[in-house]
Amino acid sequence: LELDDLRHYEPGDDVRDVDWKASARTGAVLMRRHVAERKQELLVVVDTGIEMRARAAGGDAKADLAVLATGFLGQVAVQAGDLVGLLAGDGAGRVRAPMRHHRAHLELLLRQLERRLATSGAPADVVGLLDEARRVTRRRSLIVVVTDEGPFTDAHAESVRRLRLRHDVLWLTIRDSELTDDALAGADLVDITGSSRLPALLREDRELAVS
C-alpha cells in the first residue's frame, strides 16, 4: 500500500491508521488513507543474433533501431513509475537485467544491450529467448519482443502461445533493407551471415533488377 493523503477520523476507523504526528501538529485526529500501489512490469526481449548487425529498411543499422526502441519503451515505463527489465541474447548465450524503475537503471540496461549487439556473432535463437522469458517472468507482464525479419515457424508460434497464457505479448519486427533502397545507392552490399558480396554495379543494373 502507498500513502495517498490524510483525512479526519470517522467513527469505526481502525486506530492503527491514525497518523499521530500529523494529529499532534493539527490538534485533530487524522487518518492515513492508502491506495494500492500498482506497477506494470515491462520486459523487453531483444534478439541479438548476427542478423541484427545488418542494415534495416531505410539504411539504419538494425542494432541501433533495437536500442532506440528499447530506450523509448523503457523511458515511457520509467516515467509512469513502472518496472523495466531486459532479456537479450542469441545462440551463444543470453544476458538479463532485473526489473527496476529508475532512469539510471535504464541507462545501464541500454549500455548492456549495446555491448551485446556489438559483439554477437552467433545466429538468432528467438525461441530460446521466448522460453526463458516464460521461465523467469513470474508476475503478469507486458513482454515486447524485438527481432529482425526472420522466419516465424511453428516453434515460434508455440512459444508465443505459452507466453500469452500469462503475459501480454507485443512483437516488433525490424524489417530487412531493400536491395533497391535509394539510401544504399552506390554501396556494395555484403550478406552479414554468409559474407557474399553484391556489387552496386550489378544491383543498380536496370535489366537485372527487372529480371
N, C-alpha and C positions, 0 to 999 in steps of 0.2 A: 504494500500500500504506500501511497505517496501523499504527503500533506498537501491539501488543496487550499483551505482557508480556515478561519475561526468563526464560530457563531455562539450566540448566547445559550446558556443552559436551558433545557426544557425538561419538565418532569418525566422521569422514565429513562433519561440518558444514562449511559454507563459512566460511572465516576472515573474509570480508568482512562477515559478520553479527555478528562479535564486538563487544560494547559494551565498549570499552576502559576508559572512565571507571568504569562500574559494576564491571568486573572488578578494577580497581585498588583501589576502595573496599572490596570484599568479600574480596579475595585469592583468588577463584575465577574461572575463565573463564566468563563469562556471554554467552549468545547472545540477540540480539534476535529476538523472534517477531512476525511481521507477519500481518495479516489484510487481505483485500481490502476496500477502502472502497467501499461501495455506497450511492449516494444516488438516491432516486427523484426524478424531475422532475415537478412538478405545474404545468400551465399552465391558468389559469382564463381562459376566453374569455367575455367579457361583452358582450351586446347592449346598446348604449346608445341605441338608436333612440327616437324620441319616444314610442312606445307605453310605454316603461319609465318614463315620468313620470306614468303613470296610477295608479289605485288597484288593489291586488290583492284577492283574496278575503279577507274579514275586515276590510278597510278600510285596511290599511297601504299605504304607498307602495311601488310595485314597486322603485323605485331603492333605497330603504332595505333591502329584503329582499335585493336583489342584492349590496349592500355587506356585509350581515350574512353571507350565505352565503360570499362570497369570504373574509371575515375568518376565519370558522370553519374553513374548509378550509385556509387558509394557516397558521393557528395550529397545527392538528394536524400539518401538514407540518413547520413550523419546529421544533416540539418533538421530532419524530422525526429532526431533522437533515437533512431533505430540502430540495430546492430549489423555490422558488416563483416563478412568473412570471405576467405579465398581458398579455392582448391584448384590448383593448376598442375598440368603435367602431360606426359606422353608415354610412349612405350618404354622409356628409360627410367621412369620414376615420377614422383609427384611431390609437390610442396603444399603446405597448408598454412593459413593464417587464421587464428581463432576469431571468434565473434567479439567485436569491440565497437564502441560508438564514438570514439574520439577522432578528431581530424588528424592528429599525429599518427594514430594507428593506420589510418587510410593511406597516408603518405608512405609509411613503411611497407604497407601491403603492395602499393603500386611499384615501389622500387624492387621488391622481391619478384613481382611478376615480370618487370622489365629484364631483370637478370636471367630469369628462366627462359624467356623468349629469345634472348640474345645468344644463349649458349646451347640451346637444344639442337640436336642433330638427329633425333630419333623420330620414327613415324608416329602418327597420332594413335591414341588409344582412348577414344571418346567413351566407348562402352565401359572401360575400366574406370574412367573418371565418374561416370554416372553411378556405377555400382558402389564406388567408395563414398560418393556424396550421400547415397541412401544409408550406408552403414554408419557414417559419422554424424549425421544430422538427425538428432532425436526430436527436437521440437518442430512443430509445423512451421515451415519457412517458405519464402519466395526464393526459388532457385533459378538463376539466369545462366544459361549455357552459351558460351561464346566460342564459336568454332568456324572453320572455313567451309567452302562449298564442296564437301566431300560426300561420298555415297551414304545414304540413310538406309541401313539394312534392317532385316528382321530383328537382329540382335539389338540394334539401337532402339527400335520400337518397343521391344520387350523391356529394356532397361528404363525407358521413359515411362512406360505403363506402371512399373513397380514404383518408380519415384513419385508418380502422381497419386498414388494411393494415400499419401500423407501430405505431400507438398504441392504448392503451385509452381508450375514449370513454364518458363519462357525460353524460347530458342532464338538466338541471334546469330544469323549466318553472315559472314563476311565474304562477299562474292569474289570470284576469281577475276583477274584482269582480262579484258578483251584484247585479242591479238591486234585488232584494228583500231584500238583506242588512240585518239589524237595525242593524248598525254605521253604516249610511248613512241611517237613518231621519231624515226631516225635512230632508235636504240636497238641493239641486238638483244634478244631475249634468251634467257637460259632457264631450262626446266630445273626447278630447285631440287627435285627428287632424283633426277637422272643425269643432270649436268649436260644434256643435249642442248645445242645452240641453234636458234632460229635467227639467221641474219635479217636485219631490217630490209635489205635489198630484196630478199625473197618475200617477206611478209607484205611489203608495200607494192608488189607487182600486181597490177590490176587483173591480168588474166589468171594468175594463180589464185587471187582472192575470190574471183567468180567461180572458179572450178572447185 
